[in-house]
Amino acid sequence: MSSAEADTQAPLDERYRILGDIGPTLTRMLSPDELYTTIYSETIRVVPAERFYISLYDPQADHATVVFYVDRGEEYPCDISYKGSDSDVIRTGTPQRVEGPSASESVLLTGEEPGEPTRSSLSVPLLYEGEVRGALSAQSYSAEAYDVSDLDVLERVADFAAVAIENARHIAELNRRFEEAEKLEKFGRLLASSLEYEEILERVATAAVDLLSLDGVTVWTLDGDMASARASIGSFRIPVGTEWDMSAGSGQILRNEAFVVEDVAEDPHVPDGLREYFQVGSAIGVPITVGNKVVGGLTAGSKQAHRFSDYDLQLLSRLAGQASVALDNAELHANIRALSLTDVLTGLPNRRHLELHLTKEVAATRRGRRLAVVIFDLDSFKHYNDTLGHAVGDEILKAFAQVLSEENRAMNMVARYGGDEFVSVLSESDEGGARGYLARVHERVSTCDVLSKYGVMISSGIARSDVGKTVGFEELIQAADRHMYANKNRPDP
C-alpha cells in the first residue's frame, strides 16, 4: 500500500482535520494546470483514488470538458468534450456512489481504450453559487472501496475545489483580456501602418488567428451580392477566390449581423459549399463595414464544437472595426494615388504614370525582354480647338484615347503624354509588331464616328529598345518623337 493510500485510511476525524488545510492550499493556486494537480494530490490524502478526473462544465452550451485525468498515479493529457446533460451528476447536481461494473462508465468520457474496469466510484458536482460548474470523480479497482463518509469527504473537497477553480478561472480571464487588449492595440497599429489593400486583408486574418487561437480565418470582400474570399489562413482554410452568395439565406446573416454557429455539421445556415472546409466544429462571423456600407466579412472556425462565446464575438467585431478603418484609409489612398497617376479628361495613365511604367519596362529589356514605344499626335489639333471650341477638342481627345485603349493589349500601357500627344508602350514587341499595331490604330481612326466626322488625322513614330542594351526611357521617347516628325503628315510611317 502506498503512502497516499495509507493517508486515506486515517480515522475520519483526522481526515476532516486534513480537509481544513485543503481549502487554503487550493485557493493559493492561480495557475489552472497547477491547481488541477493540487486538487488531485490533496484529494488522495483523504479519499483513495486509483482513477481520478476533473471535468468542467459550461451550462450555456451544455458543454463539459475533462481537463485532468489520472490512472494509477500517472497523469494523462486529456481535453475530451461531451454533452454535460448526459452526466447524471452534472444534470442533477447530486453526488453519486456506484458499485459494480457501472462504476467505470464515467471513465469512458476520457476517451481511453477500455481496460480493467473500476469496481467502485464516487462522483460529485463542482458547485459554485448554486450552479454546477463541473464534476470530480474518484474511482477504485477494488469492490466496496467507498462508504458514505468517503462521499461526504469528496463533496467537501469539491466545495473547496469549485471556489479555487472559479478564482483561477477569473484570474486567467482577467489576464487573457488584458493580453487581448494589448494585442488588439498592437494589431490596430499594424493595420494602420499599411495602405495596401491586400496586405491589410492578410494582416487581419493573421491577427484573428493569433487573437482567438483559431483553426482558420477567412476575410471576404463584397461585390454586389457576391462575397469573395480574399485572404485565408489556418487548417480550416477556405480557398482564396471561393464565392459566397449574399443575396439570401446564410449570406444575409453575415451581411446584417455577427453570428455564432455552435455546430457546423448541424446548422442549416452554413452553405453546403463552405461546410466541407469547416469539416466539424463551430464557426463565427462578423461583417466588415466602412461608413454605413457592408464591404465584406470576417469568418473563423474551430475544430471544437460550442467553442465560441459572446465575448469572442465582441473581440472579433472589434478587430473587424479596426479592419474597417484600415481598409477605408487604403481605399482613400488608392483613389488619391490613382488620381495622381491618371489623366482626368481621358482616364488614361498620365505622364508621371508612364514614366514609372516605362522605367520598369526598360529595366526588363536588360534581362532579355523586347520593348517598342509608339508616339502619336493629332495633326492640326490647335485648329480644332480654335475654330470648333475646346468642347470639340476634348471630344476628339477622348475618342482617340478610346481607340488606343481598345487596340491595346492588357499587358501594355497607353498613356496621355501631354496636350494632343499619346504614347503606347508595347512589351514583348518588335518593330514588326509595332507596325501592325499602328496599322490597326490608323484603320480605327478612319472608321471612328467622332474622328472621321471631324476629319482627324494622326502622325506617329516608333522607337525600339534593343535587348540587353542600356537605354533610358527619355531616350526612347525622344527617338520615337524624332521618327514621328520625320514621318509627319504621312498616314503610314
Secondary structure, DSSP 8 states (H G I E B T S, - for coil): --HHHHHHTS-HHHHHHHHHHHHHHHHT--SHHHHHHHHHHHHTTTS--SEEEEEEEETTTTEEEEEEEEETTEEE---EEEEGGGSHHHHH---EEEESGGGGGGGGGGT----S--SEEEEEEEEETTEEEEEEEEEESSTT---HHHHHHHHHHHHHHHHHHHHHHHHHHHHHHHHHHHHHHHHHHHHHT---HHHHHHHHHHHHHHHHT-SEEEEEEEETTEEEEEEEEESS---TT-EEE-SSTHHHHHHHS-EEES-TTT-TTS-HHHHHHH-SSEEEEEEEEETTEEEEEEEEEESSTT---HHHHHHHHHHHHHHHHHHHHHHHHHHHHHHHTB-TTT-SB-HHHHHHHHHHHHHHHTTT--EEEEEEEETTHHHHHHHH-HHHHHHHHHHHHHHHHHHS-TTSEEEEEETTEEEEEEET--HHHHHHHHHHHHHHHHH-HHHHHTT--EEEEEEEE-TT----HHHHHHHHHHHHHHTTT-S--
